[in-house]
Amino acid sequence: MSTRGFDSRLKLRHLTLVTAVAEHGSLVRAAEELYISQPVVTRAIQELEEILGVPLFERHPRGMTVTDYGAAFVRHAQSVLAELRSAQTHLEQLGRADLGTVTVGTYLAAAHLLLPLAIDRLKSRHPGLRVVVREDTVGMLRSALAAGGLDLITGRAAQQDDPRFSFHGVYREPMALTVGTGHPLASAAPPELPELLDQPWLLPVAETTLRSEVEQFFTRHGCVLPANVVECNTFLTIRRLLGTGRYLGILPRSLVRDDPALTTLDLPLDEVGWSVGVTVLRGTARTPAADAMLTALIDAGREIADTTAD
């Protein structure tokens, strides 16, 4: 790969177009999103491949897929575009002399406790600041963060296998074996794990860190996973099913503590738990609004840690 002329020939439009094509897998859909003609997109991709000296996409009758070279370049392009958007927002906010908007991604680990507490703190300090909360899967939130669509993510520490992201833990959330208050076990003697294997269980979905910890918990106790299982990460669904009085679930202890319809069983879950905190994009400048949100999250996390320490 030759980089001769790389700096002078590479344009911002190349980065915008290559990320759009990679996202949509189609020249036509990328052109439609950017309100330009398909030939313009085609020429730009051809120019970029000539500049870089490597193929970025494989062409197929039904669309395009990124090559290994393309995937690597798109990640860098997303980072550059995210940094430029951050710079633009920062300058606009400085010009208006206010904090602007902060967009936070979240999922179950932080949505019920850390984030509401942090937002309340933030709004008390900066009532004019606009807060936007988006809930999604970890993978989708990370993609949005890398692309500049989010300022930060709050939630459990995911696998730290991507050097673009940095995680700052603020407190550890223990998990609890949970049933609805109408479940027969809610008023029974503390059970042993083998006694519960025939019960219907609500477990985290496969291939998540929490599911792996749950599986290890069963293995340490010489048990296999129950056969009667519903895999779910959506709290509203989990809570409704637990409310039937027929299921066992694994939920954050603090979430159960504040819910009169749920109760925990006296069966310690050992090392099953999660570190809750904030994920940010490494090496990028944060806006004043994002900095204020990060400070509020850290302060709220310390308060939660102090409250739950016993």
C-alpha positions as CSV (number, residue, x, y, z in Angstrom):
1,M,0.0,0.0,0.0
2,S,1.5,3.3,-1.1
3,T,0.7,6.5,0.8
4,R,2.3,8.9,-1.8
5,G,-0.1,11.8,-2.2
6,F,-2.3,10.5,0.7
7,D,-2.6,13.8,2.6
8,S,-3.3,16.0,-0.4
9,R,-5.7,13.8,-2.3
10,L,-7.8,12.4,0.6
11,K,-10.8,14.6,1.2
12,L,-13.5,14.8,3.9
13,R,-16.1,13.7,1.3
14,H,-14.2,10.4,0.9
15,L,-14.6,9.6,4.6
16,T,-18.3,10.5,4.6
17,L,-19.1,8.4,1.5
18,V,-17.1,5.4,2.5
19,T,-18.8,5.2,5.9
20,A,-22.2,5.5,4.3
21,V,-21.5,2.8,1.8
22,A,-20.1,0.5,4.5
23,E,-23.2,1.1,6.7
24,H,-25.8,0.5,4.0
25,G,-23.9,-2.1,1.9
26,S,-25.2,-0.3,-1.2
27,L,-24.1,2.5,-3.5
28,V,-27.7,3.3,-4.2
29,R,-28.8,3.6,-0.5
30,A,-25.7,5.6,0.4
31,A,-26.5,8.0,-2.4
32,E,-30.1,8.3,-1.3
33,E,-29.1,9.0,2.3
34,L,-26.6,11.8,1.3
35,Y,-28.9,13.2,-1.4
36,I,-26.4,12.8,-4.2
37,S,-26.3,10.7,-7.4
38,Q,-25.0,7.1,-7.4
39,P,-22.3,8.0,-10.0
40,V,-20.8,10.5,-7.6
41,V,-20.6,7.9,-4.9
42,T,-19.1,5.3,-7.3
43,R,-16.4,7.8,-8.5
44,A,-15.5,8.8,-4.9
45,I,-15.1,5.1,-3.8
46,Q,-12.9,4.4,-6.9
47,E,-10.8,7.5,-6.1
48,L,-10.4,6.5,-2.5
49,E,-9.3,2.9,-3.5
50,E,-6.8,4.4,-5.9
51,I,-5.5,6.8,-3.3
52,L,-5.1,4.0,-0.7
53,G,-4.0,1.3,-3.2
54,V,-6.2,-1.4,-1.7
55,P,-9.8,-2.7,-2.4
56,L,-12.2,-1.4,0.2
57,F,-15.3,-3.3,-1.0
58,E,-16.2,-6.5,-2.7
59,R,-18.9,-5.9,-5.4
60,H,-21.9,-8.3,-5.6
61,P,-25.1,-8.2,-7.6
62,R,-27.1,-7.4,-4.5
63,G,-24.7,-4.9,-3.0
64,M,-21.2,-4.4,-1.5
65,T,-19.4,-5.8,1.5
66,V,-16.3,-4.3,3.1
67,T,-13.0,-6.0,2.8
68,D,-10.5,-6.3,5.7
69,Y,-8.8,-3.2,4.4
70,G,-12.2,-1.5,4.1
71,A,-13.2,-2.4,7.7
72,A,-10.0,-1.0,9.1
73,F,-10.2,2.2,7.1
74,V,-13.9,2.7,7.9
75,R,-13.2,2.6,11.7
76,H,-10.6,5.3,11.3
77,A,-12.9,7.3,9.1
78,Q,-15.7,7.1,11.7
79,S,-13.3,8.3,14.4
80,V,-12.2,11.3,12.3
81,L,-15.9,12.2,11.5
82,A,-16.9,11.9,15.1
83,E,-14.1,14.1,16.2
84,L,-15.0,16.8,13.6
85,R,-18.7,16.7,14.7
86,S,-17.5,17.0,18.3
87,A,-15.4,20.0,17.4
88,Q,-18.3,21.7,15.6
89,T,-20.6,21.2,18.5
90,H,-18.0,22.5,20.9
91,L,-17.5,25.6,18.9
92,E,-21.2,26.2,18.6
93,Q,-21.7,25.8,22.3
94,L,-18.9,28.2,23.1
95,G,-20.4,30.7,20.7
96,R,-23.8,30.5,22.5
97,A,-22.1,30.5,25.9
98,D,-24.2,27.6,27.1
99,L,-23.8,23.8,27.5
100,G,-26.1,22.7,24.7
101,T,-27.1,19.0,24.5
102,V,-25.7,15.7,25.8
103,T,-26.8,12.4,24.3
104,V,-26.4,9.3,26.5
105,G,-26.8,5.7,25.6
106,T,-27.9,3.2,28.3
107,Y,-29.2,-0.3,29.0
108,L,-30.5,-2.1,32.1
109,A,-27.4,-1.9,34.2
110,A,-27.6,1.8,34.6
111,A,-31.1,2.8,33.4
112,H,-32.9,2.1,36.6
113,L,-30.5,3.8,39.2
114,L,-27.3,5.5,38.1
115,L,-28.6,7.4,35.1
116,P,-31.8,8.9,36.7
117,L,-29.8,10.0,39.7
118,A,-27.1,11.5,37.5
119,I,-29.6,13.3,35.3
120,D,-31.3,14.8,38.3
121,R,-28.0,16.1,39.6
122,L,-27.1,17.5,36.2
123,K,-30.4,19.3,35.7
124,S,-30.2,20.9,39.2
125,R,-26.8,22.3,38.2
126,H,-27.5,23.1,34.6
127,P,-31.3,23.5,34.1
128,G,-30.8,24.8,30.5
129,L,-28.9,21.7,29.4
130,R,-30.9,19.3,27.1
131,V,-30.5,15.6,27.9
132,V,-31.3,12.9,25.3
133,V,-31.4,9.2,26.5
134,R,-31.2,6.4,24.0
135,E,-31.6,2.7,25.0
136,D,-30.3,-0.1,22.9
137,T,-28.1,-3.2,22.8
138,V,-24.4,-2.8,23.8
139,G,-23.3,-3.4,20.2
140,M,-25.6,-0.8,18.7
141,L,-24.7,1.8,21.4
142,R,-21.0,1.3,20.8
143,S,-21.5,1.8,17.0
144,A,-23.4,5.0,17.7
145,L,-20.7,6.2,20.1
146,A,-18.0,5.5,17.5
147,A,-19.9,7.3,14.8
148,G,-20.5,10.4,17.0
149,G,-24.2,9.8,17.6
150,L,-23.7,9.5,21.3
151,D,-21.5,11.4,23.8
152,L,-21.1,8.5,26.2
153,I,-22.7,5.2,27.3
154,T,-23.7,4.2,30.8
155,G,-24.1,0.6,31.9
156,R,-22.2,-2.5,32.6
157,A,-18.6,-3.0,31.6
158,A,-18.7,-4.9,28.3
159,Q,-15.8,-6.9,27.0
160,Q,-12.9,-4.5,26.6
161,D,-11.8,-5.9,23.2
162,D,-12.0,-2.6,21.2
163,P,-9.2,-0.1,21.7
164,R,-11.5,2.8,20.6
165,F,-13.4,2.7,23.9
166,S,-12.4,3.4,27.5
167,F,-14.6,2.2,30.5
168,H,-14.6,4.0,33.8
169,G,-16.3,2.0,36.6
170,V,-18.1,3.9,39.3
171,Y,-19.7,1.1,41.4
172,R,-20.3,-2.6,41.5
173,E,-23.9,-3.9,41.3
174,P,-24.5,-7.3,43.0
175,M,-27.2,-9.5,41.5
176,A,-29.9,-11.3,43.3
177,L,-32.1,-14.4,42.7
178,T,-35.5,-12.8,42.4
179,V,-39.1,-14.0,42.4
180,G,-42.5,-12.2,42.5
181,T,-44.0,-11.7,45.9
182,G,-46.7,-14.2,45.0
183,H,-44.2,-17.0,44.2
184,P,-44.4,-20.0,46.6
185,L,-40.7,-19.6,47.4
186,A,-41.2,-16.0,48.5
187,S,-42.4,-17.2,51.9
188,A,-40.6,-20.6,52.0
189,A,-37.4,-21.6,53.7
190,P,-34.2,-20.7,51.9
191,P,-33.8,-23.1,49.0
192,E,-30.7,-25.0,47.7
193,L,-29.8,-24.5,44.1
194,P,-30.4,-28.1,43.0
195,E,-34.0,-27.8,44.3
196,L,-34.6,-25.0,41.8
197,L,-33.5,-26.7,38.6
198,D,-37.1,-27.8,37.6
199,Q,-38.4,-24.3,38.0
200,P,-39.0,-21.9,35.0
201,W,-36.1,-19.4,34.9
202,L,-35.5,-16.0,33.3
203,L,-31.9,-15.8,32.3
204,P,-29.7,-13.3,30.4
205,V,-29.5,-13.9,26.7
206,A,-26.6,-16.1,25.5
207,E,-23.2,-14.6,24.6
208,T,-23.4,-11.8,27.1
209,T,-21.0,-11.3,30.0
210,L,-23.7,-11.7,32.6
211,R,-24.9,-15.0,31.0
212,S,-21.4,-16.3,31.2
213,E,-21.2,-15.5,34.9
214,V,-24.5,-17.2,35.5
215,E,-23.3,-20.3,33.7
216,Q,-20.1,-20.4,35.8
217,F,-22.2,-20.0,38.9
218,F,-24.2,-23.1,38.1
219,T,-21.0,-25.0,37.2
220,R,-19.3,-24.1,40.5
221,H,-22.3,-25.6,42.3
222,G,-22.2,-28.8,40.3
223,C,-25.4,-28.0,38.4
224,V,-26.4,-27.7,34.8
225,L,-28.5,-24.9,33.5
226,P,-32.2,-25.3,33.9
227,A,-34.1,-26.7,30.9
228,N,-37.1,-24.5,31.4
229,V,-35.7,-21.1,30.4
230,V,-36.7,-17.8,28.9
231,E,-33.8,-15.7,27.7
232,C,-34.5,-12.0,28.1
233,N,-32.7,-8.7,28.8
234,T,-35.8,-6.5,28.8
235,F,-36.7,-5.5,32.3
236,L,-40.4,-4.7,31.7
237,T,-40.9,-8.2,30.2
238,I,-38.9,-9.8,33.1
239,R,-40.8,-7.9,35.7
240,R,-44.2,-8.9,34.2
241,L,-43.2,-12.6,34.1
242,L,-41.9,-12.5,37.6
243,G,-45.2,-10.9,38.6
244,T,-47.0,-14.1,37.6
245,G,-45.5,-15.8,40.6
246,R,-44.1,-18.7,38.5
247,Y,-40.6,-17.7,37.4
248,L,-37.2,-17.2,39.0
249,G,-35.0,-14.4,37.6
250,I,-31.6,-12.7,38.2
251,L,-31.8,-9.0,38.6
252,P,-29.7,-6.1,40.1
253,R,-30.3,-6.2,43.9
254,S,-30.9,-2.4,44.0
255,L,-33.7,-2.7,41.4
256,V,-35.5,-5.4,43.4
257,R,-35.1,-3.5,46.6
258,D,-37.2,-0.6,45.3
259,D,-39.9,-2.8,43.8
260,P,-42.8,-3.9,46.1
261,A,-43.8,-6.6,43.6
262,L,-40.5,-8.4,43.8
263,T,-38.4,-10.1,46.5
264,T,-35.0,-11.8,46.7
265,L,-34.3,-15.4,47.8
266,D,-31.6,-16.1,50.4
267,L,-29.3,-17.9,47.9
268,P,-26.1,-15.8,47.4
269,L,-25.0,-15.6,43.7
270,D,-21.3,-15.5,44.6
271,E,-19.4,-13.6,41.9
272,V,-22.4,-12.8,39.7
273,G,-22.6,-9.0,39.4
274,W,-21.5,-6.2,37.3
275,S,-19.3,-3.1,37.3
276,V,-21.5,-0.2,36.3
277,G,-19.9,2.9,34.8
278,V,-19.3,5.0,31.8
279,T,-17.9,4.1,28.3
280,V,-16.4,6.9,26.3
281,L,-14.6,7.2,23.0
282,R,-10.9,7.1,23.6
283,G,-8.8,10.0,22.4
284,T,-11.6,12.4,21.5
285,A,-12.5,15.8,23.0
286,R,-15.7,15.9,24.9
287,T,-18.2,18.8,24.7
288,P,-18.9,20.8,27.9
289,A,-22.3,19.1,28.1
290,A,-20.7,15.6,27.9
291,D,-18.1,16.7,30.6
292,A,-20.9,17.9,32.9
293,M,-22.8,14.6,32.3
294,L,-19.7,12.5,33.1
295,T,-19.1,14.5,36.3
296,A,-22.7,13.9,37.4
297,L,-22.5,10.2,36.6
298,I,-19.3,9.8,38.7
299,D,-20.8,11.8,41.6
300,A,-24.0,9.7,41.5
301,G,-22.0,6.5,41.3
302,R,-20.0,7.4,44.4
303,E,-23.3,8.1,46.2
304,I,-24.7,4.7,45.2
305,A,-21.4,3.0,46.2
306,D,-21.6,4.6,49.7
307,T,-25.2,3.7,50.1
308,T,-24.8,0.0,49.1
309,A,-21.5,-0.5,51.0
310,D,-22.3,-2.9,53.9
